[in-house]
């Protein structure tokens, strides 16, 4: 009965149709029969769906999980590109959307919150040669003005959050 759909409730009723002939009425009947069996305490056996469909679905879900794990795991293994503030500011288009890692000194440190209550921190990161770039980080950082830090995050020419626009900054994922 591989190409057929069947519903069986303790041999009291049995309906068989080919899969290509199933329509909305059959689906409604299928669901109603299943629910009647569930509420009446009768054991419901769904026919072809039980064995083949569940195995197929579990294989597909496992495949999706496996591919996702490989892709996401591979992304986290790739380190951010070590660069300088000057290189980023001179090549804004090529760094836009790229994960970068930059070292420098914290200045102009500000702790703020959006209207909805999400805290964030902004500061200027100054390099040894005098270049400066703005850094945005969610939450309140424990950094202090004058402290040397390494910032890892994504450089954005233009970034929006809560209807605000931010230009030429690194959206930090890590500040050490």
Secondary structure as a PSIPRED ss2 file (coil, helix, strand):
# PSIPRED VFORMAT (PSIPRED V4.0)

   1 X C   1.000  0.000  0.000
   2 X C   1.000  0.000  0.000
   3 X C   1.000  0.000  0.000
   4 X E   0.000  0.000  1.000
   5 X E   0.000  0.000  1.000
   6 X E   0.000  0.000  1.000
   7 X E   0.000  0.000  1.000
   8 X E   0.000  0.000  1.000
   9 X E   0.000  0.000  1.000
  10 X C   1.000  0.000  0.000
  11 X C   1.000  0.000  0.000
  12 X C   1.000  0.000  0.000
  13 X E   0.000  0.000  1.000
  14 X E   0.000  0.000  1.000
  15 X E   0.000  0.000  1.000
  16 X E   0.000  0.000  1.000
  17 X E   0.000  0.000  1.000
  18 X E   0.000  0.000  1.000
  19 X H   0.000  1.000  0.000
  20 X H   0.000  1.000  0.000
  21 X H   0.000  1.000  0.000
  22 X C   1.000  0.000  0.000
  23 X C   1.000  0.000  0.000
  24 X H   0.000  1.000  0.000
  25 X H   0.000  1.000  0.000
  26 X H   0.000  1.000  0.000
  27 X H   0.000  1.000  0.000
  28 X H   0.000  1.000  0.000
  29 X H   0.000  1.000  0.000
  30 X H   0.000  1.000  0.000
  31 X H   0.000  1.000  0.000
  32 X H   0.000  1.000  0.000
  33 X H   0.000  1.000  0.000
  34 X H   0.000  1.000  0.000
  35 X H   0.000  1.000  0.000
  36 X H   0.000  1.000  0.000
  37 X H   0.000  1.000  0.000
  38 X H   0.000  1.000  0.000
  39 X H   0.000  1.000  0.000
  40 X H   0.000  1.000  0.000
  41 X C   1.000  0.000  0.000
  42 X C   1.000  0.000  0.000
  43 X C   1.000  0.000  0.000
  44 X E   0.000  0.000  1.000
  45 X E   0.000  0.000  1.000
  46 X C   1.000  0.000  0.000
  47 X C   1.000  0.000  0.000
  48 X H   0.000  1.000  0.000
  49 X H   0.000  1.000  0.000
  50 X H   0.000  1.000  0.000
  51 X H   0.000  1.000  0.000
  52 X H   0.000  1.000  0.000
  53 X H   0.000  1.000  0.000
  54 X H   0.000  1.000  0.000
  55 X H   0.000  1.000  0.000
  56 X H   0.000  1.000  0.000
  57 X H   0.000  1.000  0.000
  58 X H   0.000  1.000  0.000
  59 X H   0.000  1.000  0.000
  60 X H   0.000  1.000  0.000
  61 X H   0.000  1.000  0.000
  62 X H   0.000  1.000  0.000
  63 X H   0.000  1.000  0.000
  64 X H   0.000  1.000  0.000
  65 X H   0.000  1.000  0.000
  66 X H   0.000  1.000  0.000
  67 X H   0.000  1.000  0.000
  68 X H   0.000  1.000  0.000
  69 X H   0.000  1.000  0.000
  70 X H   0.000  1.000  0.000
  71 X H   0.000  1.000  0.000
  72 X H   0.000  1.000  0.000
  73 X H   0.000  1.000  0.000
  74 X H   0.000  1.000  0.000
  75 X H   0.000  1.000  0.000
  76 X H   0.000  1.000  0.000
  77 X H   0.000  1.000  0.000
  78 X C   1.000  0.000  0.000
  79 X C   1.000  0.000  0.000
  80 X C   1.000  0.000  0.000
  81 X E   0.000  0.000  1.000
  82 X E   0.000  0.000  1.000
  83 X C   1.000  0.000  0.000
  84 X C   1.000  0.000  0.000
  85 X H   0.000  1.000  0.000
  86 X H   0.000  1.000  0.000
  87 X H   0.000  1.000  0.000
  88 X H   0.000  1.000  0.000
  89 X H   0.000  1.000  0.000
  90 X H   0.000  1.000  0.000
  91 X C   1.000  0.000  0.000
  92 X H   0.000  1.000  0.000
  93 X H   0.000  1.000  0.000
  94 X H   0.000  1.000  0.000
  95 X H   0.000  1.000  0.000
  96 X C   1.000  0.000  0.000
  97 X C   1.000  0.000  0.000
  98 X C   1.000  0.000  0.000
  99 X E   0.000  0.000  1.000
 100 X E   0.000  0.000  1.000
 101 X E   0.000  0.000  1.000
 102 X E   0.000  0.000  1.000
 103 X E   0.000  0.000  1.000
 104 X E   0.000  0.000  1.000
 105 X E   0.000  0.000  1.000
 106 X E   0.000  0.000  1.000
 107 X E   0.000  0.000  1.000
 108 X E   0.000  0.000  1.000
 109 X E   0.000  0.000  1.000
 110 X E   0.000  0.000  1.000
 111 X E   0.000  0.000  1.000
 112 X E   0.000  0.000  1.000
 113 X E   0.000  0.000  1.000
 114 X C   1.000  0.000  0.000
 115 X C   1.000  0.000  0.000
 116 X C   1.000  0.000  0.000
 117 X C   1.000  0.000  0.000
 118 X C   1.000  0.000  0.000
 119 X E   0.000  0.000  1.000
 120 X E   0.000  0.000  1.000
 121 X E   0.000  0.000  1.000
 122 X E   0.000  0.000  1.000
 123 X E   0.000  0.000  1.000
 124 X E   0.000  0.000  1.000
 125 X E   0.000  0.000  1.000
 126 X E   0.000  0.000  1.000
 127 X C   1.000  0.000  0.000
 128 X C   1.000  0.000  0.000
 129 X C   1.000  0.000  0.000
 130 X C   1.000  0.000  0.000
 131 X C   1.000  0.000  0.000
 132 X E   0.000  0.000  1.000
 133 X E   0.000  0.000  1.000
 134 X E   0.000  0.000  1.000
 135 X E   0.000  0.000  1.000
 136 X E   0.000  0.000  1.000
 137 X E   0.000  0.000  1.000
 138 X E   0.000  0.000  1.000
 139 X C   1.000  0.000  0.000
 140 X C   1.000  0.000  0.000
 141 X C   1.000  0.000  0.000
 142 X C   1.000  0.000  0.000
 143 X C   1.000  0.000  0.000
 144 X C   1.000  0.000  0.000
 145 X C   1.000  0.000  0.000
 146 X C   1.000  0.000  0.000
 147 X C   1.000  0.000  0.000
 148 X E   0.000  0.000  1.000
 149 X E   0.000  0.000  1.000
 150 X E   0.000  0.000  1.000
 151 X E   0.000  0.000  1.000
 152 X E   0.000  0.000  1.000
 153 X E   0.000  0.000  1.000
 154 X E   0.000  0.000  1.000
 155 X E   0.000  0.000  1.000
 156 X E   0.000  0.000  1.000
 157 X E   0.000  0.000  1.000
 158 X E   0.000  0.000  1.000
 159 X E   0.000  0.000  1.000
 160 X E   0.000  0.000  1.000
 161 X E   0.000  0.000  1.000
 162 X C   1.000  0.000  0.000
 163 X C   1.000  0.000  0.000
 164 X E   0.000  0.000  1.000
 165 X E   0.000  0.000  1.000
 166 X E   0.000  0.000  1.000
 167 X E   0.000  0.000  1.000
 168 X E   0.000  0.000  1.000
 169 X E   0.000  0.000  1.000
 170 X E   0.000  0.000  1.000
 171 X E   0.000  0.000  1.000
 172 X E   0.000  0.000  1.000
 173 X E   0.000  0.000  1.000
 174 X E   0.000  0.000  1.000
 175 X E   0.000  0.000  1.000
 176 X C   1.000  0.000  0.000
